[in-house]
């Protein structure tokens, strides 16, 4: 009986581990840049200059300066969304995951300051989500074009 319990627990733990590994990290790519912007990769303390063609990963942060805008393709070629980051903005790519087998994706962008224009493709499946978090709210969409703006508190 003890062996049976140990085997059941082992199978349960392995099943949970496989479910976690089914989620793959996605990327975003800078496809257009006008002005001056910087990127800080996850785990780094210093900023580096943003460049067209640069691939960004979950946990990376982008900041733009005056008279600057960046266009990102989320999921490489914009299959998930395009994100236009306006001047004087700071955006964290908080969560960008996909479950290829289930055909679902999870995207969470954290806008600390500034403005973004997002053209999100229709998400598939009830488990898929595309959200933008601000200091005061979280906006979730199923597929649309929308603008989010966060102004500095004086």
N, C-alpha and C positions, 0 to 999 in steps of 0.2 A: 504494500500500500504506500509506503514512504517513497519507493522508487517511482511509482506512478505520479505522485504529487510533484516530485522533483522534475520529472519529465514534462508534466503539464506547465509548470512554472518556466522551465527552460524554453519550451515552445512559445509561450506567451511573450517572454522577453525578446526572443529572436524575431517574432512577428512585429513587435513594436519597433525594434531596431531597423528592420527592413522598411517599415512605413516611414520612418524618419528619413532614411536614406533615399526614398523615392522622390523627395523634393530636391530639385536641382536649382542652384543659384543661376540667375540670369544676369545680363549685363545691359548697360546703356552706352551709347556712343555719341560723342560730340560730332555732329555733322556740319554745323555752321557756327561761326563765332565772329562777332564784330565788336571790337573793343578789348578791354582787359578783364580777364577772369582768372581765378585760381582754383585749384583742386587740392583737397587734403584727403589722402587715402586713409582707410580705417587703420587705427593703431599708430599713425604718424602724428608728430606734433607740429611739423612745418608744412607750409603751403608751397605748391609748385604751380608754374604757369600752365593754364589750360591750353590745349591745342586741338585743332580739327583732327579727327581720326582717333583721338584718345578714347580708350575703353574704360568705363567706370564700373565699379562693382558695388554690391550691397555694402553699406557702411561708409561709402565715400561721400564727401561734402563738397559742394560747389559754391563759390561766392563770386558775384559779379560787382563791378565798380560802375561809376557814373558813365553814361552813354555806352553801355555794353548790353549785348544780349547773346544768348547761346541757344542753339536748337539741339535737343537730344532726341535720339531714337531709342526708346526703351525696348529691350529685347533684341538689340542688334540692328534690325532693319525696320523698326517701327511697327512690328506686328502687334504690339501691345498698345503703344501710345507714342505720340511725339509731345515733347515738353519744351516750350519756349520759356526760358528764364530771362526775365527783364532786368534792367539795371538795378544796382544796389540791393541785390537779393542774396539770400543764403539758404541753400536747399540741401538736405541730407537724403540720400537714397537709403532709406531705413530698411526696407524689406523688398526683395525682388526674387521671388521663388516661383518655380513651375513644377508641376507633377505631370510629366509627359504621358504616362500611362493613363491617368485619369482625365487628361486634357484640361487641367485647371491651373490657374496662376494667382499669385498674391503679390500685390504691389502696394507699398506704403511709402509715400514721399512726405518728408517732414519739412515744411516751409517755416523757418524761424523769422524771416524778414523778407520783404519785397513782394514780387508778383510773378506768377507763372500763368501761362496759357496752355491748357492741356487738351489734346485731341485724342481721347481714349477710344479704342476699338471696343466693340461689344464683347463683354466677357462671356465665357461659356461655362455653364454648369453653376449650380447653386453654391459650390464651395469657392468659386473664383471671386476675387474682389480687387478693386482699384480704389485706393483711398489717398487723400491728402490731409495731413495733420497740420494744424496751426497751433499757436499757443492757446487759443480759446475754443477750438472745435476740431472735428474730424468730418471730412466730406467723403462720402462713398458714392461711386457711380457705377452704372452697368454698361456705359458706352455713350459718350457724348463729347461735345466741345464745351469747356468751361474755363473760367478765369478765377484765380484765388489771389487775394491781396492781403498782405499783413503789413500794417503801418507801425512805425516805431512809436513807443510810448514816450511822451515827453515828461 
